[in-house]
Amino acid sequence: MSHLFVPRPATPADKSKLLALYREVATIPGGIIREPPEVTEEYIDKFLTNSLKDGIILVVDDTENDRIIADLHTYRSSLSVFSHVFEHLTIAVHPSFQRQGIGRMLFTTMLEKVRTEHPEVLRVELITMESNHAAISLYKSLGFMEEGRMEKKVRRNDGSFEDDILMVWMNPDFRASNY
């Protein structure tokens, strides 16, 4: 990497830059599950609000071009029985900056924050398509385990189906609380 990229917590002011990032990532195959028209302001609002309220949201800036080039976010369900789980984990890295270690850096930072700032969180869950071998390899290298398979969950544009894989990371520093 020619630049020094450092993750930082997102703020509500990042909304338009997050929208631009997600719209760009949605244009590449396997970038994110959403199609470009499905990346709406409402979608960004929802994950930004939920992550800021009860989760983690990290971004990486490209200050030279005044844009966000990567985001990772996760948040807790509003249901008390799932208060020990961070779910809806999503990562987006701008196509020009993929395969440079930025995703790994975001995950490492997020998992450390879970261990140190959210010891009441036992599980961090994500879902990925079975064909996303590079992502699955990354997640396993970070300590995620394949926990389940949702057969034929994803319907491709050609009408064929693909399985989704549930992967889970368990917090070794978990401490139960009365959250």
N, C-alpha and C positions, 0 to 999 in steps of 0.2 A: 504494500500500500504506500503510495507516495504521500498521502495525507495522514495525519494522526486523527483517527476517528475515536471519539469517546462517547459512550452512551450517557444520556441525561434523562431525567424524568420529563415527560411531556407536560404541557400546560394547555388550558383551553384555547390559548392563542395559536396553537399549532394546527387547529382544525383544517384550514384551507391547504396547508402544506401536506397534511396527512391525506386529504382527499386527492390531491395531485399524485402522491406516491401510490396510493391504492389503485387509482385509475390506470397508472402506468404499469404496475405489476399485473393487473388483471388482463392486460393485453398479451402476456406471454403464456404459452402452454405450461401448465403446472405451477404458475406463479402464485395464485390463490384460487380458491374454489369458485369465487364469484366471477361472473361474466362482467365486462365493463359497464353495461347499463345497470347492473345490480350494485355498483359502488356509488351510493347516494350520500348526500349530506346527512340524511337520517341514520344511515348505517354508521358513518363516522361519529356522529353525535352519540349514538348509543354506546359504542365501545369506549369512546373517550370518557364519557360521563361515568359509566360503570367502572372502568379501570381506575379513574381518579378517585372515585368514591370508596371502592372496596377491592382494590387489586393493585396491580403493577402495570405501568406503561412506560416503556423506555423508547427513546428515539435517538437516531444518529443524524447529525447535521452535516451537510456539505456547505460550509460557510462561504466558500468561494462563489457558489452559485445560488446562495440563499434558498436552500431547499432541504427537506428531510429526505434522506436516502434509505432509511431503515426504521422499522417499528416492530416492537414486540409488546404484546399486551395480553393480560389474563385478569380474570376477576372472579369473585365469589358469587355463587348463586344467592338469590334473596331468600331461599328456603333454609331454615335453621338446621335441618337434618344434613345439609351439605355445607355447613359453615367451615368445615375442615378441608374443603376442596377449592382449588383454583382451577377454573374451567375456561372454555372458550379461548384457549391459548391460540394466538395467531401471530405469525411473523411475516413481514413483507420487507424484501430488500430490493431496491431499484435494480433493474436488469444490468445496468452498467457497473454495478458494484457487487454483483454476486461472485461467489467463489474467491473472496478475499478475506475470509475469516470474520466478517462483520456479524453474520448470523450466530456463529459460535460465541463471539464476544457478548452479544445480547443475551443469549441463553445462559452463559456462565454468570453474567451480572445478575440476571433475574433469579437464578437458582440460589445464588449467594444472598440476595435480598430476602428470599423466602426463608432461608436458614436463620438469618440474623434479625430480620424485622418482622417476620410472620411465623414464629415458631408454632402458632396454633393451626397452621396449614400443614396437613399430612400429605395430601395428594395434589400433584399438578398434572392435569390431563390435557392431552391433545389428540387430535384425529388427523390422520394423513391417508392419502390414497396409496394402495398397495404398489402402484407403479412408481411412486416417488422414492426410488431406492437411495438416492443421495441423502434425502432428508431422513429417512429411516436410519441410515448408517450414522448420520450426525446425532440423532436423538439417542440411539443406543450408546454411542461413545460418551454421551453426557450423563448416562445412567438411567435413561428411560427404558422401560420394559414393555414389550408387546403384551397387552392384557386381553385383547379381544378383537374379533373380526366381525364387521357388519357386512354380510354377504350382499353383493349386488346393490349397495347403497347409492352408488354414484352412477348416473346415467349419462354416458358420453353423447356428444353431438351426433355421432353416427348410429346411435340407438343401442350400442353395446353397453354392458354394465361392468363395473369394477367394484371391488371390495374396499371399504374404509377400514383402517386399522386404528384401534384405540391404544394409545401409549400413555404410560403413567410413570412419573418420577415420585418416589416416596422420600419425604423429608427425614433425614437421619436425626435431625435436631428437634423433631416434633415434641411439643409439650401441650397436652390437652388443656383447654381453658373453658371457661363458661361463656364463650363468645356470644 
